[in-house]
């Protein structure tokens, strides 16, 4: 791959495929000027994703805590070199939370001369990208925590599905073309089996993405139904309040009418009494 000079010119994010512990991942790194480092990692089989954003101050703080301070730009270049595997002195690894705690326990046990007691670890789906700088007499680890992407973007899933379907169609077309033009030979059998395996793998990934997309749609529908129910309840409450106001107004009018009638009757009674006295 061409030089990944992300610090100097800040181009569009670039991706590199790296194998960690037998699993193939795609790492994408980008830098916003000289202020924020962004890292995204995707499992190429399951399409699970982890990401993290790290401000320049945060990066320099973690390097300072290790006792081997690095400026932000230097740290990014070290990470770039490690991902592209251009030097033996810097390299990266991807660990789970449990892996990281186990390493800390072993390190503590090595320092004290005895193994640390095992403890129950909380479940966590976080990942840690470990940048290691190894010199002749020292080895420093810089951990970068990455959070899982719990709710994938439906548009991204659709785009990946379209891409996988296109690749599947191309693989099937190539397989059919070879079957029509090439005789069945041993030299070609292994190649055809590889194409069939790729087609099956793409089909499986499309099915996984389709299930994830349908799950997202179900969540959106459930949220819309909940909002509609809340609006309906608010509307019913307003209707009940309006009915109470109308009833109160009617009662008020009846009471006012009765009071005025009684007042007129009282006035009429006073006049009659006055007439009787005069007579």
C-alpha positions as CSV (number, residue, x, y, z in Angstrom):
1,X,0.0,0.0,0.0
2,X,1.2,3.6,-0.7
3,X,2.5,5.6,2.2
4,X,-0.2,6.3,4.8
5,X,0.9,9.9,5.5
6,X,-2.2,10.8,7.5
7,X,-0.6,13.4,9.7
8,X,1.0,15.6,7.1
9,X,-1.8,16.0,4.6
10,X,-4.9,14.6,6.4
11,X,-6.4,12.7,3.4
12,X,-9.5,10.5,3.5
13,X,-9.3,7.6,5.9
14,X,-7.2,4.6,4.7
15,X,-7.7,1.0,5.6
16,X,-5.3,-1.9,6.2
17,X,-6.2,-5.6,6.7
18,X,-4.3,-7.2,9.6
19,X,-4.5,-10.7,11.2
20,X,-4.9,-10.7,15.0
21,X,-4.8,-14.1,16.6
22,X,-6.1,-15.9,13.5
23,X,-8.9,-13.4,12.8
24,X,-8.7,-11.0,9.9
25,X,-9.6,-7.4,10.7
26,X,-9.7,-4.1,8.8
27,X,-8.2,-1.2,10.6
28,X,-9.1,2.4,9.4
29,X,-7.2,5.3,10.9
30,X,-7.7,9.0,10.2
31,X,-6.5,12.3,11.8
32,X,-8.5,15.5,12.1
33,X,-5.8,18.0,11.6
34,X,-3.4,17.5,14.5
35,X,-6.1,17.3,17.1
36,X,-8.1,14.1,17.0
37,X,-7.1,10.5,16.1
38,X,-9.9,8.2,14.9
39,X,-9.6,4.4,14.8
40,X,-12.1,1.9,13.5
41,X,-11.7,-1.8,13.5
42,X,-14.0,-4.3,11.7
43,X,-14.1,-8.1,11.9
44,X,-14.2,-9.1,8.2
45,X,-16.1,-12.3,9.0
46,X,-18.8,-11.2,11.5
47,X,-18.7,-7.4,10.5
48,X,-18.5,-6.5,14.2
49,X,-17.0,-3.0,14.6
50,X,-15.2,-1.1,17.3
51,X,-14.2,2.5,17.2
52,X,-12.5,5.2,19.2
53,X,-11.7,8.9,19.0
54,X,-8.6,10.2,20.9
55,X,-7.8,13.9,21.4
56,X,-4.2,14.9,21.1
57,X,-4.0,15.7,24.9
58,X,-5.4,12.3,25.8
59,X,-2.8,10.5,23.6
60,X,0.0,12.6,25.1
61,X,-1.3,11.9,28.6
62,X,-1.3,8.1,28.2
63,X,2.3,8.2,26.7
64,X,3.4,10.3,29.7
65,X,1.9,7.8,32.1
66,X,4.0,5.1,30.6
67,X,7.2,7.1,31.3
68,X,8.0,7.3,27.6
69,X,6.3,10.6,26.5
70,X,5.5,11.0,22.8
71,X,4.1,14.0,21.0
72,X,0.8,13.5,19.3
73,X,2.3,13.6,15.7
74,X,5.1,11.3,16.7
75,X,2.6,8.8,18.2
76,X,0.5,8.8,15.1
77,X,3.5,8.1,12.9
78,X,4.5,5.3,15.2
79,X,0.9,3.8,14.9
80,X,1.0,4.3,11.1
81,X,4.4,2.5,10.9
82,X,3.1,-0.4,13.1
83,X,-0.1,-0.9,11.1
84,X,1.8,-1.0,7.8
85,X,4.4,-3.3,9.4
86,X,7.3,-1.2,8.2
87,X,9.5,-1.6,11.3
88,X,10.3,-4.3,13.9
89,X,10.5,-1.8,16.7
90,X,6.8,-0.9,16.7
91,X,3.8,-3.2,16.3
92,X,0.2,-3.5,17.2
93,X,-2.0,-6.1,18.8
94,X,-5.8,-6.3,19.5
95,X,-6.9,-7.6,22.9
96,X,-10.2,-8.1,24.7
97,X,-10.8,-6.6,28.2
98,X,-10.2,-10.0,29.7
99,X,-6.9,-10.4,27.8
100,X,-5.7,-7.0,29.0
101,X,-6.6,-7.8,32.7
102,X,-4.8,-11.2,32.4
103,X,-1.7,-9.4,31.1
104,X,-1.8,-6.9,34.0
105,X,-2.2,-9.8,36.5
106,X,0.8,-11.6,35.0
107,X,2.8,-8.4,35.1
108,X,1.9,-7.8,38.7
109,X,2.7,-11.4,39.6
110,X,6.1,-11.1,37.9
111,X,6.9,-7.9,39.8
112,X,6.0,-9.4,43.2
113,X,7.6,-12.8,42.5
114,X,4.3,-14.6,42.8
115,X,1.2,-15.0,40.7
116,X,-1.7,-12.7,41.3
117,X,-4.9,-14.4,42.6
118,X,-7.6,-14.9,39.9
119,X,-10.7,-12.7,40.1
120,X,-14.1,-12.5,38.5
121,X,-14.0,-10.1,35.5
122,X,-17.0,-8.2,34.4
123,X,-18.4,-9.0,30.9
124,X,-17.2,-6.4,28.4
125,X,-17.2,-6.3,24.6
126,X,-14.5,-3.5,24.5
127,X,-11.3,-4.0,22.5
128,X,-7.9,-2.5,23.1
129,X,-5.5,-1.7,20.3
130,X,-2.1,-2.0,21.9
131,X,0.8,-0.1,20.3
132,X,4.1,-1.5,21.5
133,X,7.4,0.3,21.1
134,X,10.4,-2.0,21.7
135,X,13.9,-0.6,22.0
136,X,17.1,-2.5,22.8
137,X,16.6,-2.2,26.6
138,X,12.9,-1.3,27.0
139,X,9.4,-2.2,25.9
140,X,6.5,0.2,26.2
141,X,2.8,-0.5,25.7
142,X,0.3,2.2,24.7
143,X,-3.3,1.0,25.1
144,X,-6.1,2.6,23.0
145,X,-9.6,1.5,24.2
146,X,-12.2,0.9,21.4
147,X,-16.0,0.8,22.1
148,X,-18.2,-1.7,20.2
149,X,-20.7,-0.3,17.7
150,X,-24.0,-1.5,19.3
151,X,-26.4,-0.1,16.6
152,X,-24.9,-0.3,13.1
153,X,-25.9,2.3,10.6
154,X,-28.7,0.8,8.4
155,X,-27.4,2.7,5.4
156,X,-24.0,1.3,5.8
157,X,-25.4,-2.2,6.1
158,X,-27.4,-1.7,2.9
159,X,-24.2,-0.5,1.1
160,X,-22.3,-3.5,2.4
161,X,-25.1,-5.9,1.3
162,X,-25.1,-4.3,-2.2
163,X,-21.3,-4.7,-2.4
164,X,-21.4,-8.3,-1.3
165,X,-24.2,-9.2,-3.7
166,X,-22.1,-7.6,-6.5
167,X,-19.1,-9.7,-5.5
168,X,-21.2,-12.8,-5.2
169,X,-22.6,-12.2,-8.7
170,X,-19.1,-11.7,-10.1
171,X,-17.9,-14.8,-8.4
172,X,-20.8,-16.9,-9.7
173,X,-20.4,-15.4,-13.3
174,X,-16.7,-16.2,-13.2
175,X,-17.4,-19.8,-12.0
176,X,-20.0,-20.3,-14.8
177,X,-17.6,-18.9,-17.4
178,X,-14.9,-21.3,-16.3
179,X,-17.2,-24.3,-16.3
180,X,-18.3,-23.5,-19.9
181,X,-14.9,-22.7,-21.4
182,X,-12.5,-24.9,-19.3
183,X,-12.5,-28.7,-19.3
184,X,-12.7,-30.5,-16.0
185,X,-9.1,-30.9,-15.0
186,X,-7.5,-31.5,-11.7
187,X,-5.5,-28.4,-12.1
188,X,-8.8,-26.4,-12.2
189,X,-10.7,-28.3,-9.5
190,X,-9.0,-26.6,-6.6
191,X,-9.6,-23.2,-8.1
192,X,-13.3,-24.0,-8.6
193,X,-13.6,-25.1,-5.0
194,X,-12.1,-21.9,-3.9
195,X,-14.7,-19.9,-5.9
196,X,-17.5,-22.0,-4.4
197,X,-16.1,-21.4,-0.9
198,X,-15.9,-17.6,-1.6
199,X,-19.5,-17.6,-3.0
200,X,-20.7,-19.5,0.1
201,X,-18.9,-17.1,2.4
202,X,-20.4,-14.1,0.7
203,X,-23.9,-15.6,0.9
204,X,-23.4,-16.2,4.6
205,X,-22.3,-12.6,5.2
206,X,-25.3,-11.3,3.2
207,X,-27.6,-13.4,5.4
208,X,-26.0,-12.0,8.6
209,X,-26.3,-8.4,7.3
210,X,-29.9,-9.0,6.3
211,X,-30.8,-10.2,9.8
212,X,-29.0,-7.2,11.4
213,X,-30.9,-4.8,9.1
214,X,-34.2,-6.4,9.9
215,X,-33.5,-6.2,13.6
216,X,-32.8,-2.4,13.2
217,X,-36.1,-2.0,11.3
218,X,-38.0,-3.8,14.0
219,X,-36.4,-1.5,16.7
220,X,-37.4,1.5,14.7
221,X,-41.0,0.3,14.2
222,X,-41.3,-0.5,18.0
223,X,-40.1,3.1,18.8
224,X,-42.6,4.6,16.3
225,X,-45.5,2.6,17.9
226,X,-44.4,3.8,21.4
227,X,-44.3,7.4,20.2
228,X,-47.8,7.0,18.5
229,X,-49.2,5.6,21.8
230,X,-47.8,8.5,23.8
231,X,-49.4,11.0,21.4
232,X,-52.7,9.2,21.5
233,X,-52.7,9.3,25.4
234,X,-51.9,13.0,25.3
235,X,-54.8,13.5,22.9
236,X,-57.2,11.6,25.1
237,X,-56.1,13.6,28.2
238,X,-56.7,16.8,26.3
239,X,-60.2,15.6,25.2
240,X,-61.1,14.7,28.8
241,X,-60.0,18.1,30.0
242,X,-62.0,19.9,27.3
243,X,-65.1,17.9,28.3
244,X,-64.6,18.8,32.0
245,X,-64.3,22.5,31.1
246,X,-67.5,22.4,29.0
247,X,-69.4,20.7,31.8
248,X,-68.2,23.3,34.3
249,X,-69.3,26.1,32.0
250,X,-72.8,24.6,31.6
251,X,-73.1,24.3,35.4
252,X,-71.9,27.8,35.9
253,X,-74.5,29.1,33.4
254,X,-77.3,27.2,35.2
255,X,-76.3,28.6,38.6
256,X,-76.1,32.1,37.3
257,X,-79.6,31.8,35.8
258,X,-81.0,30.4,39.0
259,X,-79.4,33.2,41.0
260,X,-80.8,35.9,38.7
261,X,-84.3,34.3,38.9
262,X,-84.1,34.3,42.7
263,X,-82.9,37.9,42.7
264,X,-85.8,39.0,40.5
265,X,-88.3,37.1,42.7
266,X,-86.9,38.8,45.8
267,X,-87.2,42.2,44.2
268,X,-90.9,41.4,43.2
269,X,-91.6,40.4,46.8
270,X,-90.2,43.6,48.2
271,X,-92.5,45.7,45.9
272,X,-95.6,43.8,46.9
273,X,-94.8,44.3,50.6
274,X,-94.4,48.0,50.1
275,X,-97.7,48.3,48.3
276,X,-99.5,46.6,51.2
277,X,-98.0,49.0,53.7
278,X,-99.2,52.0,51.7
279,X,-102.8,50.7,51.5
